[in-house]
Amino acid sequence: GLRGVSDNHGPRLHDMRHLFATRTLVRWYQSGQDPERRLPILSAYLGHAHVADTQWYLSATPELMRESMRRLERYWENRS
């Protein structure tokens, strides 16, 4: 289960929020959606008043970096 306040082992509820936010962003990339435009939706879902508050929950996972690089590569290919 989730760890308590005084416990140093196991996941925290905060960790689950990070995981949810990052996986949501990855799914948006994979489905061809624009994460930048959809980020306010994620912010509202997490109860944040500002998108900047949500950005703290986004972890630079290898999967997220791979998806964002694919998007950037397609962008640059289409510009030439």
HTML snippet that shows the backbone in 3Dmol.js (N, CA, C, O; Angstrom):
<script src="https://3Dmol.org/build/3Dmol-min.js"></script>
<div id="view" style="width:600px;height:400px;position:relative"></div>
<script>
const pdb = `
ATOM      1  N   GLY A   1       0.821  -1.189   0.000  1.00  0.00           N
ATOM      2  CA  GLY A   1       0.000   0.000   0.000  1.00  0.00           C
ATOM      3  C   GLY A   1       0.860   1.246   0.000  1.00  0.00           C
ATOM      4  O   GLY A   1       2.082   1.192  -0.144  1.00  0.00           O
ATOM      5  N   LEU A   2       0.197   2.347   0.163  1.00  0.00           N
ATOM      6  CA  LEU A   2       0.890   3.625   0.221  1.00  0.00           C
ATOM      7  C   LEU A   2       1.581   3.781   1.561  1.00  0.00           C
ATOM      8  O   LEU A   2       1.104   3.288   2.582  1.00  0.00           O
ATOM      9  N   ARG A   3       2.692   4.462   1.547  1.00  0.00           N
ATOM     10  CA  ARG A   3       3.432   4.634   2.792  1.00  0.00           C
ATOM     11  C   ARG A   3       2.841   5.765   3.625  1.00  0.00           C
ATOM     12  O   ARG A   3       2.221   6.694   3.109  1.00  0.00           O
ATOM     13  N   GLY A   4       3.054   5.652   4.908  1.00  0.00           N
ATOM     14  CA  GLY A   4       2.586   6.675   5.834  1.00  0.00           C
ATOM     15  C   GLY A   4       3.574   7.820   5.933  1.00  0.00           C
ATOM     16  O   GLY A   4       4.628   7.806   5.299  1.00  0.00           O
ATOM     17  N   VAL A   5       3.223   8.798   6.727  1.00  0.00           N
ATOM     18  CA  VAL A   5       4.045   9.996   6.882  1.00  0.00           C
ATOM     19  C   VAL A   5       5.430   9.659   7.417  1.00  0.00           C
ATOM     20  O   VAL A   5       6.419  10.232   6.960  1.00  0.00           O
ATOM     21  N   SER A   6       5.521   8.750   8.368  1.00  0.00           N
ATOM     22  CA  SER A   6       6.809   8.429   8.985  1.00  0.00           C
ATOM     23  C   SER A   6       7.530   7.263   8.311  1.00  0.00           C
ATOM     24  O   SER A   6       8.634   6.907   8.723  1.00  0.00           O
ATOM     25  N   ASP A   7       6.934   6.669   7.296  1.00  0.00           N
ATOM     26  CA  ASP A   7       7.526   5.519   6.608  1.00  0.00           C
ATOM     27  C   ASP A   7       8.367   6.005   5.428  1.00  0.00           C
ATOM     28  O   ASP A   7       7.966   6.921   4.710  1.00  0.00           O
ATOM     29  N   ASN A   8       9.531   5.388   5.233  1.00  0.00           N
ATOM     30  CA  ASN A   8      10.427   5.769   4.139  1.00  0.00           C
ATOM     31  C   ASN A   8      10.385   4.805   2.966  1.00  0.00           C
ATOM     32  O   ASN A   8      11.154   4.971   2.019  1.00  0.00           O
ATOM     33  N   HIS A   9       9.518   3.806   2.995  1.00  0.00           N
ATOM     34  CA  HIS A   9       9.478   2.801   1.941  1.00  0.00           C
ATOM     35  C   HIS A   9       8.109   2.781   1.275  1.00  0.00           C
ATOM     36  O   HIS A   9       7.083   2.990   1.922  1.00  0.00           O
ATOM     37  N   GLY A  10       8.114   2.527  -0.024  1.00  0.00           N
ATOM     38  CA  GLY A  10       6.864   2.429  -0.763  1.00  0.00           C
ATOM     39  C   GLY A  10       6.457   3.752  -1.386  1.00  0.00           C
ATOM     40  O   GLY A  10       7.019   4.800  -1.068  1.00  0.00           O
ATOM     41  N   PRO A  11       5.476   3.693  -2.275  1.00  0.00           N
ATOM     42  CA  PRO A  11       5.037   4.905  -2.979  1.00  0.00           C
ATOM     43  C   PRO A  11       4.200   5.816  -2.083  1.00  0.00           C
ATOM     44  O   PRO A  11       3.580   5.377  -1.115  1.00  0.00           O
ATOM     45  N   ARG A  12       4.206   7.083  -2.438  1.00  0.00           N
ATOM     46  CA  ARG A  12       3.375   8.073  -1.761  1.00  0.00           C
ATOM     47  C   ARG A  12       2.222   8.443  -2.694  1.00  0.00           C
ATOM     48  O   ARG A  12       2.306   8.211  -3.900  1.00  0.00           O
ATOM     49  N   LEU A  13       1.171   9.004  -2.161  1.00  0.00           N
ATOM     50  CA  LEU A  13       0.066   9.479  -2.980  1.00  0.00           C
ATOM     51  C   LEU A  13       0.577  10.495  -3.997  1.00  0.00           C
ATOM     52  O   LEU A  13       0.125  10.517  -5.142  1.00  0.00           O
ATOM     53  N   HIS A  14       1.507  11.324  -3.582  1.00  0.00           N
ATOM     54  CA  HIS A  14       2.117  12.320  -4.461  1.00  0.00           C
ATOM     55  C   HIS A  14       2.780  11.651  -5.674  1.00  0.00           C
ATOM     56  O   HIS A  14       2.718  12.178  -6.785  1.00  0.00           O
ATOM     57  N   ASP A  15       3.408  10.500  -5.459  1.00  0.00           N
ATOM     58  CA  ASP A  15       4.037   9.756  -6.554  1.00  0.00           C
ATOM     59  C   ASP A  15       3.001   9.314  -7.577  1.00  0.00           C
ATOM     60  O   ASP A  15       3.270   9.309  -8.778  1.00  0.00           O
ATOM     61  N   MET A  16       1.827   8.946  -7.106  1.00  0.00           N
ATOM     62  CA  MET A  16       0.753   8.518  -8.012  1.00  0.00           C
ATOM     63  C   MET A  16       0.281   9.679  -8.889  1.00  0.00           C
ATOM     64  O   MET A  16      -0.056   9.479 -10.056  1.00  0.00           O
ATOM     65  N   ARG A  17       0.257  10.878  -8.334  1.00  0.00           N
ATOM     66  CA  ARG A  17      -0.124  12.058  -9.119  1.00  0.00           C
ATOM     67  C   ARG A  17       0.907  12.324 -10.215  1.00  0.00           C
ATOM     68  O   ARG A  17       0.545  12.648 -11.346  1.00  0.00           O
ATOM     69  N   HIS A  18       2.196  12.186  -9.878  1.00  0.00           N
ATOM     70  CA  HIS A  18       3.259  12.344 -10.880  1.00  0.00           C
ATOM     71  C   HIS A  18       3.077  11.329 -12.005  1.00  0.00           C
ATOM     72  O   HIS A  18       3.123  11.683 -13.183  1.00  0.00           O
ATOM     73  N   LEU A  19       2.874  10.085 -11.641  1.00  0.00           N
ATOM     74  CA  LEU A  19       2.709   9.012 -12.617  1.00  0.00           C
ATOM     75  C   LEU A  19       1.494   9.263 -13.507  1.00  0.00           C
ATOM     76  O   LEU A  19       1.580   9.117 -14.726  1.00  0.00           O
ATOM     77  N   PHE A  20       0.375   9.635 -12.913  1.00  0.00           N
ATOM     78  CA  PHE A  20      -0.834   9.913 -13.680  1.00  0.00           C
ATOM     79  C   PHE A  20      -0.606  11.053 -14.672  1.00  0.00           C
ATOM     80  O   PHE A  20      -0.968  10.936 -15.842  1.00  0.00           O
ATOM     81  N   ALA A  21      -0.016  12.141 -14.217  1.00  0.00           N
ATOM     82  CA  ALA A  21       0.202  13.301 -15.085  1.00  0.00           C
ATOM     83  C   ALA A  21       1.134  12.956 -16.241  1.00  0.00           C
ATOM     84  O   ALA A  21       0.871  13.324 -17.386  1.00  0.00           O
ATOM     85  N   THR A  22       2.213  12.256 -15.945  1.00  0.00           N
ATOM     86  CA  THR A  22       3.181  11.905 -16.985  1.00  0.00           C
ATOM     87  C   THR A  22       2.590  10.925 -17.985  1.00  0.00           C
ATOM     88  O   THR A  22       2.775  11.094 -19.190  1.00  0.00           O
ATOM     89  N   ARG A  23       1.890   9.912 -17.518  1.00  0.00           N
ATOM     90  CA  ARG A  23       1.282   8.939 -18.431  1.00  0.00           C
ATOM     91  C   ARG A  23       0.192   9.572 -19.289  1.00  0.00           C
ATOM     92  O   ARG A  23       0.021   9.200 -20.450  1.00  0.00           O
ATOM     93  N   THR A  24      -0.538  10.517 -18.730  1.00  0.00           N
ATOM     94  CA  THR A  24      -1.553  11.218 -19.507  1.00  0.00           C
ATOM     95  C   THR A  24      -0.897  11.977 -20.649  1.00  0.00           C
ATOM     96  O   THR A  24      -1.388  11.944 -21.777  1.00  0.00           O
ATOM     97  N   LEU A  25       0.199  12.654 -20.371  1.00  0.00           N
ATOM     98  CA  LEU A  25       0.918  13.396 -21.404  1.00  0.00           C
ATOM     99  C   LEU A  25       1.443  12.457 -22.487  1.00  0.00           C
ATOM    100  O   LEU A  25       1.343  12.770 -23.673  1.00  0.00           O
ATOM    101  N   VAL A  26       1.994  11.326 -22.101  1.00  0.00           N
ATOM    102  CA  VAL A  26       2.491  10.339 -23.070  1.00  0.00           C
ATOM    103  C   VAL A  26       1.347   9.857 -23.962  1.00  0.00           C
ATOM    104  O   VAL A  26       1.516   9.755 -25.177  1.00  0.00           O
ATOM    105  N   ARG A  27       0.187   9.561 -23.378  1.00  0.00           N
ATOM    106  CA  ARG A  27      -0.963   9.107 -24.174  1.00  0.00           C
ATOM    107  C   ARG A  27      -1.399  10.171 -25.174  1.00  0.00           C
ATOM    108  O   ARG A  27      -1.777   9.848 -26.300  1.00  0.00           O
ATOM    109  N   TRP A  28      -1.347  11.420 -24.772  1.00  0.00           N
ATOM    110  CA  TRP A  28      -1.710  12.492 -25.699  1.00  0.00           C
ATOM    111  C   TRP A  28      -0.743  12.531 -26.876  1.00  0.00           C
ATOM    112  O   TRP A  28      -1.169  12.659 -28.024  1.00  0.00           O
ATOM    113  N   TYR A  29       0.549  12.422 -26.601  1.00  0.00           N
ATOM    114  CA  TYR A  29       1.527  12.381 -27.688  1.00  0.00           C
ATOM    115  C   TYR A  29       1.249  11.193 -28.607  1.00  0.00           C
ATOM    116  O   TYR A  29       1.224  11.345 -29.829  1.00  0.00           O
ATOM    117  N   GLN A  30       1.041  10.027 -28.030  1.00  0.00           N
ATOM    118  CA  GLN A  30       0.851   8.810 -28.817  1.00  0.00           C
ATOM    119  C   GLN A  30      -0.411   8.854 -29.663  1.00  0.00           C
ATOM    120  O   GLN A  30      -0.459   8.252 -30.736  1.00  0.00           O
ATOM    121  N   SER A  31      -1.430   9.557 -29.196  1.00  0.00           N
ATOM    122  CA  SER A  31      -2.683   9.616 -29.952  1.00  0.00           C
ATOM    123  C   SER A  31      -2.733  10.805 -30.905  1.00  0.00           C
ATOM    124  O   SER A  31      -3.763  11.053 -31.531  1.00  0.00           O
ATOM    125  N   GLY A  32      -1.631  11.543 -31.019  1.00  0.00           N
ATOM    126  CA  GLY A  32      -1.564  12.645 -31.965  1.00  0.00           C
ATOM    127  C   GLY A  32      -2.190  13.940 -31.479  1.00  0.00           C
ATOM    128  O   GLY A  32      -2.361  14.874 -32.261  1.00  0.00           O
ATOM    129  N   GLN A  33      -2.532  14.009 -30.206  1.00  0.00           N
ATOM    130  CA  GLN A  33      -3.127  15.231 -29.667  1.00  0.00           C
ATOM    131  C   GLN A  33      -2.027  16.239 -29.317  1.00  0.00           C
ATOM    132  O   GLN A  33      -0.856  15.878 -29.200  1.00  0.00           O
ATOM    133  N   ASP A  34      -2.412  17.477 -29.157  1.00  0.00           N
ATOM    134  CA  ASP A  34      -1.474  18.540 -28.818  1.00  0.00           C
ATOM    135  C   ASP A  34      -1.417  18.696 -27.299  1.00  0.00           C
ATOM    136  O   ASP A  34      -2.320  19.289 -26.709  1.00  0.00           O
ATOM    137  N   PRO A  35      -0.366  18.173 -26.655  1.00  0.00           N
ATOM    138  CA  PRO A  35      -0.281  18.245 -25.196  1.00  0.00           C
ATOM    139  C   PRO A  35      -0.304  19.677 -24.665  1.00  0.00           C
ATOM    140  O   PRO A  35      -0.858  19.932 -23.595  1.00  0.00           O
ATOM    141  N   GLU A  36       0.281  20.593 -25.389  1.00  0.00           N
ATOM    142  CA  GLU A  36       0.312  21.981 -24.924  1.00  0.00           C
ATOM    143  C   GLU A  36      -1.096  22.561 -24.818  1.00  0.00           C
ATOM    144  O   GLU A  36      -1.402  23.299 -23.882  1.00  0.00           O
ATOM    145  N   ARG A  37      -1.938  22.227 -25.772  1.00  0.00           N
ATOM    146  CA  ARG A  37      -3.314  22.721 -25.749  1.00  0.00           C
ATOM    147  C   ARG A  37      -4.169  21.996 -24.717  1.00  0.00           C
ATOM    148  O   ARG A  37      -5.136  22.559 -24.204  1.00  0.00           O
ATOM    149  N   ARG A  38      -3.819  20.756 -24.414  1.00  0.00           N
ATOM    150  CA  ARG A  38      -4.621  19.959 -23.481  1.00  0.00           C
ATOM    151  C   ARG A  38      -4.156  20.080 -22.026  1.00  0.00           C
ATOM    152  O   ARG A  38      -4.856  19.639 -21.114  1.00  0.00           O
ATOM    153  N   LEU A  39      -2.997  20.665 -21.809  1.00  0.00           N
ATOM    154  CA  LEU A  39      -2.464  20.779 -20.455  1.00  0.00           C
ATOM    155  C   LEU A  39      -3.410  21.496 -19.489  1.00  0.00           C
ATOM    156  O   LEU A  39      -3.481  21.091 -18.328  1.00  0.00           O
ATOM    157  N   PRO A  40      -4.139  22.532 -19.898  1.00  0.00           N
ATOM    158  CA  PRO A  40      -5.104  23.139 -18.966  1.00  0.00           C
ATOM    159  C   PRO A  40      -6.179  22.154 -18.487  1.00  0.00           C
ATOM    160  O   PRO A  40      -6.688  22.290 -17.374  1.00  0.00           O
ATOM    161  N   ILE A  41      -6.524  21.176 -19.311  1.00  0.00           N
ATOM    162  CA  ILE A  41      -7.499  20.158 -18.905  1.00  0.00           C
ATOM    163  C   ILE A  41      -6.915  19.303 -17.781  1.00  0.00           C
ATOM    164  O   ILE A  41      -7.582  19.031 -16.783  1.00  0.00           O
ATOM    165  N   LEU A  42      -5.668  18.886 -17.957  1.00  0.00           N
ATOM    166  CA  LEU A  42      -4.999  18.102 -16.918  1.00  0.00           C
ATOM    167  C   LEU A  42      -4.863  18.922 -15.637  1.00  0.00           C
ATOM    168  O   LEU A  42      -5.061  18.401 -14.539  1.00  0.00           O
ATOM    169  N   SER A  43      -4.532  20.182 -15.777  1.00  0.00           N
ATOM    170  CA  SER A  43      -4.411  21.064 -14.607  1.00  0.00           C
ATOM    171  C   SER A  43      -5.712  21.122 -13.823  1.00  0.00           C
ATOM    172  O   SER A  43      -5.720  20.990 -12.600  1.00  0.00           O
ATOM    173  N   ALA A  44      -6.807  21.319 -14.538  1.00  0.00           N
ATOM    174  CA  ALA A  44      -8.114  21.389 -13.874  1.00  0.00           C
ATOM    175  C   ALA A  44      -8.443  20.061 -13.200  1.00  0.00           C
ATOM    176  O   ALA A  44      -8.966  20.044 -12.086  1.00  0.00           O
ATOM    177  N   TYR A  45      -8.142  18.955 -13.865  1.00  0.00           N
ATOM    178  CA  TYR A  45      -8.423  17.636 -13.305  1.00  0.00           C
ATOM    179  C   TYR A  45      -7.655  17.414 -12.003  1.00  0.00           C
ATOM    180  O   TYR A  45      -8.172  16.814 -11.060  1.00  0.00           O
ATOM    181  N   LEU A  46      -6.418  17.905 -11.964  1.00  0.00           N
ATOM    182  CA  LEU A  46      -5.590  17.754 -10.765  1.00  0.00           C
ATOM    183  C   LEU A  46      -5.922  18.799  -9.700  1.00  0.00           C
ATOM    184  O   LEU A  46      -5.378  18.757  -8.597  1.00  0.00           O
ATOM    185  N   GLY A  47      -6.812  19.734 -10.029  1.00  0.00           N
ATOM    186  CA  GLY A  47      -7.217  20.745  -9.061  1.00  0.00           C
ATOM    187  C   GLY A  47      -6.301  21.948  -8.986  1.00  0.00           C
ATOM    188  O   GLY A  47      -6.302  22.669  -7.988  1.00  0.00           O
ATOM    189  N   HIS A  48      -5.521  22.171 -10.025  1.00  0.00           N
ATOM    190  CA  HIS A  48      -4.596  23.297 -10.038  1.00  0.00           C
ATOM    191  C   HIS A  48      -5.241  24.522 -10.679  1.00  0.00           C
ATOM    192  O   HIS A  48      -6.011  24.403 -11.632  1.00  0.00           O
ATOM    193  N   ALA A  49      -4.925  25.682 -10.155  1.00  0.00           N
ATOM    194  CA  ALA A  49      -5.436  26.937 -10.712  1.00  0.00           C
ATOM    195  C   ALA A  49      -4.582  27.411 -11.882  1.00  0.00           C
ATOM    196  O   ALA A  49      -5.057  28.159 -12.737  1.00  0.00           O
ATOM    197  N   HIS A  50      -3.323  26.978 -11.922  1.00  0.00           N
ATOM    198  CA  HIS A  50      -2.391  27.436 -12.954  1.00  0.00           C
ATOM    199  C   HIS A  50      -1.675  26.239 -13.582  1.00  0.00           C
ATOM    200  O   HIS A  50      -1.331  25.277 -12.895  1.00  0.00           O
ATOM    201  N   VAL A  51      -1.457  26.312 -14.890  1.00  0.00           N
ATOM    202  CA  VAL A  51      -0.753  25.237 -15.601  1.00  0.00           C
ATOM    203  C   VAL A  51       0.651  25.054 -15.030  1.00  0.00           C
ATOM    204  O   VAL A  51       1.149  23.930 -14.970  1.00  0.00           O
ATOM    205  N   ALA A  52       1.283  26.125 -14.618  1.00  0.00           N
ATOM    206  CA  ALA A  52       2.636  26.028 -14.057  1.00  0.00           C
ATOM    207  C   ALA A  52       2.674  25.107 -12.839  1.00  0.00           C
ATOM    208  O   ALA A  52       3.684  24.450 -12.588  1.00  0.00           O
ATOM    209  N   ASP A  53       1.580  25.059 -12.086  1.00  0.00           N
ATOM    210  CA  ASP A  53       1.525  24.154 -10.935  1.00  0.00           C
ATOM    211  C   ASP A  53       1.529  22.696 -11.383  1.00  0.00           C
ATOM    212  O   ASP A  53       2.082  21.837 -10.697  1.00  0.00           O
ATOM    213  N   THR A  54       0.925  22.417 -12.513  1.00  0.00           N
ATOM    214  CA  THR A  54       0.862  21.055 -13.046  1.00  0.00           C
ATOM    215  C   THR A  54       2.207  20.620 -13.603  1.00  0.00           C
ATOM    216  O   THR A  54       2.553  19.441 -13.523  1.00  0.00           O
ATOM    217  N   GLN A  55       2.962  21.537 -14.157  1.00  0.00           N
ATOM    218  CA  GLN A  55       4.239  21.186 -14.772  1.00  0.00           C
ATOM    219  C   GLN A  55       5.203  20.551 -13.777  1.00  0.00           C
ATOM    220  O   GLN A  55       6.091  19.798 -14.177  1.00  0.00           O
ATOM    221  N   TRP A  56       5.044  20.841 -12.493  1.00  0.00           N
ATOM    222  CA  TRP A  56       5.887  20.205 -11.475  1.00  0.00           C
ATOM    223  C   TRP A  56       5.619  18.707 -11.376  1.00  0.00           C
ATOM    224  O   TRP A  56       6.472  17.951 -10.912  1.00  0.00           O
ATOM    225  N   TYR A  57       4.448  18.283 -11.808  1.00  0.00           N
ATOM    226  CA  TYR A  57       4.087  16.867 -11.727  1.00  0.00           C
ATOM    227  C   TYR A  57       4.579  16.062 -12.925  1.00  0.00           C
ATOM    228  O   TYR A  57       4.518  14.833 -12.906  1.00  0.00           O
ATOM    229  N   LEU A  58       5.057  16.726 -13.949  1.00  0.00           N
ATOM    230  CA  LEU A  58       5.482  16.034 -15.161  1.00  0.00           C
ATOM    231  C   LEU A  58       6.945  15.635 -15.033  1.00  0.00           C
ATOM    232  O   LEU A  58       7.827  16.490 -14.955  1.00  0.00           O
ATOM    233  N   SER A  59       7.190  14.353 -15.014  1.00  0.00           N
ATOM    234  CA  SER A  59       8.544  13.823 -14.901  1.00  0.00           C
ATOM    235  C   SER A  59       9.087  13.515 -16.286  1.00  0.00           C
ATOM    236  O   SER A  59       8.356  13.045 -17.158  1.00  0.00           O
ATOM    237  N   ALA A  60      10.365  13.780 -16.483  1.00  0.00           N
ATOM    238  CA  ALA A  60      11.000  13.531 -17.773  1.00  0.00           C
ATOM    239  C   ALA A  60      11.369  12.054 -17.884  1.00  0.00           C
ATOM    240  O   ALA A  60      12.539  11.688 -17.765  1.00  0.00           O
ATOM    241  N   THR A  61      10.371  11.216 -18.110  1.00  0.00           N
ATOM    242  CA  THR A  61      10.614   9.782 -18.250  1.00  0.00           C
ATOM    243  C   THR A  61      11.160   9.497 -19.645  1.00  0.00           C
ATOM    244  O   THR A  61      10.930  10.283 -20.564  1.00  0.00           O
ATOM    245  N   PRO A  62      11.878   8.388 -19.823  1.00  0.00           N
ATOM    246  CA  PRO A  62      12.368   8.042 -21.159  1.00  0.00           C
ATOM    247  C   PRO A  62      11.234   7.960 -22.184  1.00  0.00           C
ATOM    248  O   PRO A  62      11.393   8.395 -23.324  1.00  0.00           O
ATOM    249  N   GLU A  63      10.101   7.407 -21.782  1.00  0.00           N
ATOM    250  CA  GLU A  63       8.972   7.281 -22.705  1.00  0.00           C
ATOM    251  C   GLU A  63       8.446   8.650 -23.128  1.00  0.00           C
ATOM    252  O   GLU A  63       8.150   8.863 -24.304  1.00  0.00           O
ATOM    253  N   LEU A  64       8.331   9.565 -22.195  1.00  0.00           N
ATOM    254  CA  LEU A  64       7.852  10.910 -22.515  1.00  0.00           C
ATOM    255  C   LEU A  64       8.849  11.634 -23.415  1.00  0.00           C
ATOM    256  O   LEU A  64       8.448  12.297 -24.371  1.00  0.00           O
ATOM    257  N   MET A  65      10.118  11.516 -23.125  1.00  0.00           N
ATOM    258  CA  MET A  65      11.140  12.162 -23.952  1.00  0.00           C
ATOM    259  C   MET A  65      11.143  11.588 -25.365  1.00  0.00           C
ATOM    260  O   MET A  65      11.302  12.329 -26.335  1.00  0.00           O
ATOM    261  N   ARG A  66      10.970  10.277 -25.487  1.00  0.00           N
ATOM    262  CA  ARG A  66      10.924   9.635 -26.799  1.00  0.00           C
ATOM    263  C   ARG A  66       9.742  10.160 -27.616  1.00  0.00           C
ATOM    264  O   ARG A  66       9.894  10.483 -28.794  1.00  0.00           O
ATOM    265  N   GLU A  67       8.573  10.244 -26.995  1.00  0.00           N
ATOM    266  CA  GLU A  67       7.382  10.717 -27.704  1.00  0.00           C
ATOM    267  C   GLU A  67       7.507  12.186 -28.098  1.00  0.00           C
ATOM    268  O   GLU A  67       7.104  12.572 -29.196  1.00  0.00           O
ATOM    269  N   SER A  68       8.056  12.994 -27.220  1.00  0.00           N
ATOM    270  CA  SER A  68       8.202  14.410 -27.551  1.00  0.00           C
ATOM    271  C   SER A  68       9.241  14.610 -28.654  1.00  0.00           C
ATOM    272  O   SER A  68       9.086  15.498 -29.493  1.00  0.00           O
ATOM    273  N   MET A  69      10.295  13.797 -28.662  1.00  0.00           N
ATOM    274  CA  MET A  69      11.294  13.887 -29.737  1.00  0.00           C
ATOM    275  C   MET A  69      10.706  13.453 -31.076  1.00  0.00           C
ATOM    276  O   MET A  69      11.015  14.047 -32.109  1.00  0.00           O
ATOM    277  N   ARG A  70       9.873  12.437 -31.068  1.00  0.00           N
ATOM    278  CA  ARG A  70       9.209  12.022 -32.311  1.00  0.00           C
ATOM    279  C   ARG A  70       8.373  13.161 -32.875  1.00  0.00           C
ATOM    280  O   ARG A  70       8.389  13.426 -34.077  1.00  0.00           O
ATOM    281  N   ARG A  71       7.651  13.824 -31.997  1.00  0.00           N
ATOM    282  CA  ARG A  71       6.818  14.950 -32.426  1.00  0.00           C
ATOM    283  C   ARG A  71       7.691  16.067 -33.001  1.00  0.00           C
ATOM    284  O   ARG A  71       7.361  16.645 -34.037  1.00  0.00           O
ATOM    285  N   LEU A  72       8.796  16.366 -32.335  1.00  0.00           N
ATOM    286  CA  LEU A  72       9.696  17.416 -32.799  1.00  0.00           C
ATOM    287  C   LEU A  72      10.330  17.048 -34.140  1.00  0.00           C
ATOM    288  O   LEU A  72      10.460  17.900 -35.019  1.00  0.00           O
ATOM    289  N   GLU A  73      10.721  15.793 -34.298  1.00  0.00           N
ATOM    290  CA  GLU A  73      11.305  15.346 -35.563  1.00  0.00           C
ATOM    291  C   GLU A  73      10.310  15.481 -36.708  1.00  0.00           C
ATOM    292  O   GLU A  73      10.673  15.933 -37.794  1.00  0.00           O
ATOM    293  N   ARG A  74       9.054  15.091 -36.473  1.00  0.00           N
ATOM    294  CA  ARG A  74       8.030  15.240 -37.515  1.00  0.00           C
ATOM    295  C   ARG A  74       7.819  16.707 -37.868  1.00  0.00           C
ATOM    296  O   ARG A  74       7.625  17.051 -39.034  1.00  0.00           O
ATOM    297  N   TYR A  75       7.858  17.556 -36.869  1.00  0.00           N
ATOM    298  CA  TYR A  75       7.697  18.991 -37.098  1.00  0.00           C
ATOM    299  C   TYR A  75       8.807  19.509 -38.004  1.00  0.00           C
ATOM    300  O   TYR A  75       8.539  20.223 -38.970  1.00  0.00           O
ATOM    301  N   TRP A  76      10.054  19.151 -37.697  1.00  0.00           N
ATOM    302  CA  TRP A  76      11.178  19.632 -38.491  1.00  0.00           C
ATOM    303  C   TRP A  76      11.172  19.029 -39.890  1.00  0.00           C
ATOM    304  O   TRP A  76      11.550  19.705 -40.847  1.00  0.00           O
ATOM    305  N   GLU A  77      10.754  17.783 -40.033  1.00  0.00           N
ATOM    306  CA  GLU A  77      10.663  17.162 -41.360  1.00  0.00           C
ATOM    307  C   GLU A  77       9.641  17.875 -42.231  1.00  0.00           C
ATOM    308  O   GLU A  77       9.864  18.065 -43.426  1.00  0.00           O
ATOM    309  N   ASN A  78       8.536  18.264 -41.646  1.00  0.00           N
ATOM    310  CA  ASN A  78       7.479  18.939 -42.401  1.00  0.00           C
ATOM    311  C   ASN A  78       7.836  20.373 -42.758  1.00  0.00           C
ATOM    312  O   ASN A  78       7.231  20.948 -43.663  1.00  0.00           O
ATOM    313  N   ARG A  79       8.792  20.956 -42.077  1.00  0.00           N
ATOM    314  CA  ARG A  79       9.213  22.329 -42.373  1.00  0.00           C
ATOM    315  C   ARG A  79      10.126  22.383 -43.577  1.00  0.00           C
ATOM    316  O   ARG A  79      10.222  23.427 -44.222  1.00  0.00           O
ATOM    317  N   SER A  80      10.802  21.288 -43.904  1.00  0.00           N
ATOM    318  CA  SER A  80      11.756  21.327 -45.019  1.00  0.00           C
ATOM    319  C   SER A  80      11.156  20.876 -46.319  1.00  0.00           C
ATOM    320  O   SER A  80      11.842  20.857 -47.341  1.00  0.00           O
TER     321      SER A  80
END
`;
const viewer = $3Dmol.createViewer("view");
viewer.addModel(pdb, "pdb");
viewer.setStyle({}, {cartoon: {color: "spectrum"}});
viewer.zoomTo();
viewer.render();
</script>
